Amino acid sequence: MEKNTVRRKSGMERIFKEYKTELAMLLIFIVFFVLISFASPYFLTRQNILNVMSQIASTSMLAIGMTLVIITGGIDLSVGANLGLAGMLGCMVLMNTQNIFLGVMVILIVSVVVGLVNGVFIGYLEMPAFIATLGTQQICRSLDYVISNANTASKFPDAYSFIGKGKILNGALPFYIVFIAVMFAIFIWVLGKTKFGRFLYAIGSNAESSRLSGINVKFNTMMAYVLAGLMCGFAAWIMTSRLMACDPTYGDGNEMDAIAAAVIGGTSMSGGKGTLWGTIVGVLLVGFLRNALNILGINPYWQGSAIGAVIIIAVLAEKLSKMRIKKAK
């Protein structure tokens, strides 16, 4: 009996030690959620919750990809522009052909190609991730406006709205929530149970040691950016399906919310540390924080300051934690 109690305690201690950042942010989110629920009668309503979930659906996809690349010690500033360009090209094809399958395939292919370009530049040509993805960001955003001539693509087949507006279980559950849950489940498994996931952590911790131990650093780094590109395609698909249109401004600035979600969730900007469990908390915190500011009637221009402050606090907390660990040693 005592042995079982000791095992449970040691297991809980290990979980708390490994996921202390994620648990801390979860606690902050719960406290914040409760406080805003008391502050506004409109916050904790089914309609408002679903509204927030629909707004963060695309951010969730971008945040998954962003978490992968940050774990390797990189960053992808092009995810918002990738979403915009892939969505526009796919929606123009969809508008002109009325072929849903073809339109979706174009969205996914374009987004993966952009991710592949980033991956080759960063993984194989060893360009700094910040510079490489900043360049592709500007190229994608420019091409988005040039190709569309700054016009909106619309008039899609009604069936295209299913992933963004469709519901299952007799209308009780929006399909996009199921899609998000499945994507997170897949990549939580990838990071935690596959060699590829372990390689990403190793690369982020020490790329040179990983190379000497036999890990193909260039290929695996490239693949992180390819998957980030694929997530941009899914984000574009969800967003355009929900809005049944695609405007050249779609995705503008979304990279910052994706970075915020990953960092707030405990993913280290220096690489080698982070989980998608934390990213889930980060996505929810960013989404509901924006929503709360709107409901409370706070000037929307303060939203950026609020998100920025939370990012700084999260990074500072990680820094202080590392300093305490060093002092303890």
N, C-alpha and C positions, 0 to 999 in steps of 0.2 A: 504493500500500500504506500509506504513511504517512498519507495523507488519510483512508483508511478507519479507521485506528487512532484518528486525532484525532476523527473523527465519533463513533465508539463511545464514546470517553472523554467527549466533550461531552454525548452522549446520556445516559450513566450519571450524569454530574454533574447534569444537569437533573432527572433522575428523583429522585436523592438530595435535591436542593434542594427539589423540590416535595412530596416524600413523606417528608421526614426524620422527622416526628413519627410517621407510620404505621410506618415502618421501625424506628424506635427501640422502639415498643411491641411490634412483631412480635418483635424480638430479645429483649425482656424476657419475652414470652410463651414463646418457645422455651426460654430458660434456665430459667424457672419450670417448664415442662413436663418438662424433663430432670431437674431436681432432685427433683421430686415423684415421678417414675418410679423413681428410685433409693430414695427415702424409703419408698415403699409398693409392695409387689408387686401390690396390688389396683388401682392407678391405671391402668396401661397395659394394660388388658384390653378386649377387644371389647365385653363387656357393660357395663363402666363407661363407655366412650366413648359408646356408644349411649344409655345412661341420661342422661348429661350433655346430649347433643344433643337428646333428647326434652324435657328440662327447659328448655332455652334456646330451643326452637322459637318459643314465643309471645313471649319477650323479643326475639328477632330481628326479628319483625314490628313490635313497638312501637319498637324502636331505629331502624328505617328511617324511620318517620314522625317520630320525635323528631329525627333528624339533619336532616330537611328543615326543620322549624320553627326549630331552633337556628341553622341557616345563615342564616335571615332575620333573626336577632337576637332571636327570641322563645323561648318555651318552652311546653310543654303538660303541665301537671300532672294533667290529667284522663284520660290514656290508660289507666291501670289501672282507674279507675272506669268509663270508657267500655267497656272490655273486659267488665267484670262485668255492667253493665246490658244491653248488647247480647247477651251470651251468655245471660243469664237470660231475656230476652224471647223470643229465638229458640228456646231450649230448652223453654220452656213451650209455645210453639206446636208445636214438634216432638213433645213428649210427648203433647199432646192431639190432634194430627192424624195423627201418624206419617208426615207428609209431609216428607221430607228437604229437598227443593227449597225448600218454603215456609219451613221453619225457618232454613235458611242465608240465604235472601233477607231475612228479618226481622233476622237478626244483622247483615248488611252494611248494610241500610237504616238501622237505628237508629244504628250506629256512624258512618255518614257524616253523618247529621243532627246528631249531637252535634259532629262536626268542623266542619260547616257553621255551627252556632251560634257555636262558638269563632271561626271565621274571620270571620264578620260582626262580632262584637264587637271583634275585634282589628284586622282589615283595614279595615273601613268605619267603625266607630264609634271607632276608635283608642284602645280601652281597653288598659291595660297587660296584656301576655300573662299575667304572673304572677297578677294579680287575677282576670282573666276565667276562666282555666282552673282556678284554685283554686275559684271559684264553681261552675263546671260539675262539677268533681270532687265537691264536696259534694252537689250536686243528684243526680247520677247514683248516687252511693253510697247516698243516702237512698232514692231511688226503687227501687233494687235490692232493698232490704230490705222496703219497703212492698209492692211488687208481688208478691214471692215469699212474703211473710209469714214471712220468715226460714227458708223451707223449701228443700230441695234438689230440683231437677228431674232426673229420671232416666227409665229405661225407654224408651230410644230404639231405633229399628230397628238391627239389627246392622250394616247397611251404612253407617250414619253414622260408624262407627269407622275407615273406610278412610283418611282423610287423616291421622289421628293414630296409627293402628296398622298400616295396610296396608303391604305390602312389594311390591317389584317385582324384576325380574331373578332370578326363582326364589327369592325370599325373601332375597336378599343385601342389598338396599338399601331402607331405610324410605322410604316415599313422602314424608313430611314434609321429609326432607332435600332431595329434588328440588324440592319446593315452595319451600323457603327459598332454594335456589340460584337458582331462576327469578326470584323476587321481587327478590333482590339484583341480579341481572343486569339486570333491567328498569330499576330505579331508578339503577343506576350509569350506564346509558345515558342516562336522563332527565337526570341532573345534568351529565353530561359532553358530551352531543351535541345537546341541544335548547335552543331559546330559553328555554323555561320554566326549565330548570336554570340557565342563565346569568343569568336575571332574579333568581332566588333569591339567588345570590351577590352580585349588584349591590345588591339591596335590603339585604342584611345588611351590606354594606360601607358604604353611604351611601344611605339611603332617599330623602333629599331630592334628591340628585344624580340618582338613578335616575328620580325623577318628572320632573325637568326634562329628562332625556334622552328622555322619551317612554314610559317603562315604566309600565304600569298597576299601580302599587304595591299599591293596595287589593285588586284582583282576585287578583293573584298571591300576595299574602300569605294571602288567604282560601283559595286553592286548596292552599297548603301544609298548612293545618290540615284541610282536607277529606280530603286524602290521608293525613294522620296518622290521621284518624278511620277511613278505609278499612282501614288497617293494623291498627287495634284490632279491627275486624271479623274480619279474617283470623286474628289472634291468638286471639280468642275461639273461632272455629271450630276451630282446631287444638287448643286446650286442652280444650274440651268433647268433641271427638272422641276425644282421647287418654284422657280420664278417664271418658268416657261418663256424664257427670253435670255439673250446674252448681250450684254453691253460692254464696250471696250474698257469700262472702269471696273469690271468685275475682278476681284482678287487684289485690287489696289490696297496695299498696306496689310494684307492678311498675313504676310510673313512675320510681322511683329507679334500678332496674337499667337501664332504657332510657336515662335521662340519663347514668348512669355509663358505659354502653357507648359512647355518642356522644362524651362528653368524653374518656374514656380513649383513644379512637381518633383524637383530634386535632381534633375539631370545636370551634371556638372559641365560648365562651359569649357573646362580643360580636358574633358573626355574621360572615358573609362568608368563612368558611374551614372546610373539613372535607370528608371524602370517605367514601363508604360502604365503601371498602376498609379504612379505619381503624376504622369501626364494626364490621366483621366481626371484626377483632382484639379490639376492646373487648368484644363479646358473648362471644367464646370465653374471654377472660381472666377476665371476671366469673363466667361459668359454671363454669369449671374451678377457679377460686380457691375458690368455695363448696364444690365437690365435694372438693377437696383438704383443706379444713379439716374436713369431715365424716369423710373417710377416716382422717385423722391423729388423730381423736378429740378435736379441739379443741372447746371449748364453743361451740355454735351461736350463742350471743349475741355472740360475737366477730366473726361474719361481717360485721355492719354496720360495725364499726370497721375491719376490713380493707378493705372496699370504699370506705369513706369516706377512708381514708388514701391509697388508690390514686388516687381522684379529686383529692384535694388535691395530690398529687405531680404529676399530669398537668397540672392548671391552673397550678401553680407553674412547671413546666418551660416551659409556653407563655409565661408572664409573663417569665421570665428570658430566653427566646429573643428576645422583642420588645425587651427592654431592651438586649440585645447589638446587635441590628440598629440601634436608635436611636443607640447610642454609636458604631457603625461609620460612620454617616452624618455 
